[in-house]
Amino acid sequence: MSTRQIEFQIAADPPPRLDKALSRDVPAEESLSRTRLARLIEEGAVRINGTELRDPRAKVVEGATVTVTVAEAEDSHIGPEDIPLQVVYEDADLIVINKPAGMVVHPAPGSPNGTLVNALLHHCGDDLSGVGGVKRPGIVHRIDKETSGLLVVAKSDAAHHGLAAQFEAHSVERYYRAICYGVPDANDPRLRGVKGVSFEPGNIMRLTTQLARHKTDRQRQAVLFHGGRHAVTRSRVVETFGTPAGVTLIECWLETGRTHQIRVHMAHAGHGLVGDPVYGGKRKLAAKAFNTDASDAVRSFPRQALHAAVLGFQHPVTGENLRFEADLPKDMENLIEQLRAPLS
């Protein structure tokens, strides 16, 4: 295994822990995260003034010479697969994909192959410079298997580090389009009584709760108001369908990004997503709201009607502001066309 050495000095007023001091002072172009530096310390790859230190909590003084031995990126244990991808943007550091519904982002026990990562390993090949010491795509956010839309993936450590920081700071712009039951409107008095629901100017519904894994079903998320992780979703009505209106096309945007956030928040508000097998439920539509074909299309829609339509962020290497849009996929477009059809 080939290695390289990085040498630098500890600057003035170092943090009290070695891993924090290294994270602050390591040259930015090396793009070594604190987590990776801590792992390198524990592996014996860090020397301070020639002495090996293996404790990330060790103290370090100003002016100390640091030598870090870093292994060149290894090939990933995940196999590449020749799976077609819709590439929206790509450069040396990152790639933006319009993911189809039905594709898992990362291999897991239930989905060992056929994933976006498998496809990217084949697509990018030798262009992957290494993320965390391995030639692999850097997954900084995910969308559910049955959700379609935009996803940015890092191809280098520098991009991975920079994108992860933006997602952690909630500065990434993410807009979704979804089709939900009912009409989430400020004029609905029921919504005024739902805990965590409020309305902002422009008939924007704001959902503010905590989210955590469900106590008895580990595949689900549950709304909490104590404990869990803070989650904020906003939505607005784009178009209503039916007479009376029974289904709505909404636009949602995230202040935070939690597992299943839009799906569980909209269900909490009483407006679960059409086709959502976990949170949406099978709603009974008003008998005369739609024609038979439209009603059948809603009942039989095979996935949650959710699409990641807009993704905006600052390029983690060049600093350029990037923003991408992806049209609704055909299945959602076809459903909307049927919902717009006249009753007769």
C-alpha positions, 0 to 999 in steps of 0.5 A, spaced: 500 500 500 503 506 497 502 512 502 504 519 503 506 524 508 503 531 510 507 535 515 505 542 518 506 546 524 501 547 530 498 554 530 498 559 536 492 557 541 491 550 539 485 547 542 485 542 548 485 536 544 489 533 539 484 531 534 481 538 534 488 541 533 489 537 527 483 538 524 484 546 525 491 546 522 491 541 517 492 544 510 485 545 507 487 542 501 488 535 504 481 535 506 482 531 512 475 531 517 476 531 524 473 524 524 478 521 519 484 525 523 481 521 529 482 515 526 489 516 523 491 518 530 488 511 533 492 507 527 498 510 529 499 514 523 500 521 527 507 523 530 508 530 534 515 532 533 517 525 531 513 521 537 507 517 535 501 519 539 495 514 539 490 518 543 485 523 540 484 527 546 492 528 547 494 535 548 499 539 543 503 545 544 504 551 539 509 550 534 509 542 534 511 539 528 506 534 525 507 528 521 501 525 518 502 518 514 496 517 509 495 511 505 493 512 498 485 511 496 484 504 496 478 501 491 472 500 494 469 493 496 462 495 493 462 492 486 461 497 480 455 496 476 453 498 469 446 501 471 444 507 467 444 514 470 441 521 469 447 525 470 445 533 471 451 536 472 458 533 473 465 535 474 472 533 478 469 534 485 462 532 485 456 529 481 448 531 481 444 525 479 436 525 478 435 519 481 429 514 479 424 512 484 425 504 485 433 505 486 436 505 493 442 510 494 447 505 498 448 498 499 444 495 505 443 488 507 436 488 504 439 491 497 446 489 496 447 491 489 443 495 484 444 501 488 446 508 486 453 507 489 454 501 485 452 505 478 456 511 480 462 506 481 462 504 474 460 511 471 466 515 475 471 509 475 478 512 476 475 519 477 474 518 484 480 521 488 478 517 494 473 519 500 475 517 507 481 513 504 477 509 499 475 510 492 468 511 493 462 516 492 461 520 498 454 520 500 452 526 504 445 526 503 440 521 501 432 520 498 428 514 500 428 508 495 421 510 492 422 518 492 425 520 485 429 526 484 436 530 485 442 528 489 449 531 489 454 526 491 462 527 492 467 525 488 473 527 492 475 528 499 475 536 499 468 536 496 465 531 501 468 535 507 465 541 504 458 538 502 457 535 509 458 542 512 453 545 508 448 540 510 450 540 517 449 547 517 442 547 513 444 551 508 443 547 502 436 549 498 432 543 497 425 543 494 420 537 493 414 536 489 408 532 492 401 530 491 397 529 498 390 527 500 386 533 502 388 541 502 393 543 507 390 550 507 390 556 513 383 556 512 382 549 515 380 550 522 382 543 524 389 544 522 389 550 527 388 545 532 394 540 530 400 541 535 406 543 531 402 546 525 402 554 524 402 558 518 406 564 515 404 569 510 402 566 503 398 560 506 405 557 507 404 551 512 410 550 517 411 544 521 415 544 527 416 537 531 422 533 533 422 526 530 425 519 532 425 512 530 418 509 532 418 505 539 415 499 536 416 499 528 424 501 527 422 502 520 418 508 521 419 515 524 415 518 529 413 525 531 415 527 538 415 534 542 420 532 547 427 528 545 428 526 538 431 531 533 429 538 531 425 538 524 422 543 520 418 543 514 414 548 510 409 547 504 405 551 500 399 549 495 401 549 488 394 546 485 388 542 488 384 537 484 377 534 485 370 537 486 370 538 492 378 538 492 380 532 495 388 531 492 393 537 492 400 538 489 404 541 494 411 544 494 415 542 500 422 545 503 426 543 508 429 547 514 432 540 516 433 534 513 431 528 517 429 521 515 422 521 512 421 528 514 416 530 509 412 524 509 411 523 516 410 531 517 405 531 512 401 525 515 402 528 522 398 534 519 393 529 516 395 530 509 399 524 508 402 523 501 398 519 495 401 512 495 405 512 501 405 505 504 408 507 511 405 514 512 399 515 507 394 510 508 388 509 503 384 515 504 376 514 501 375 520 496 369 523 495 364 519 491 363 525 486 370 528 486 373 525 481 372 520 475 373 513 476 379 513 472 382 518 476 380 515 483 383 508 481 389 512 479 390 515 486 388 508 489 393 504 485 399 509 485 405 505 487 409 509 491 409 515 495 408 521 490 414 525 492 420 528 488 426 532 489 425 537 484 430 543 486 437 542 489 442 548 490 448 549 494 455 552 494 460 548 490 465 546 495 471 547 491 470 553 487 465 557 491 460 557 485 453 557 487 449 552 483 442 550 483 439 545 479 431 543 477 428 536 475 421 536 472 416 531 475 417 524 473 412 521 468 408 517 473 407 523 477 405 527 471 401 522 468 397 522 475 396 529 475 393 529 468 388 524 470 386 528 476 385 534 472 380 530 467 373 532 467 368 528 471 364 526 465 
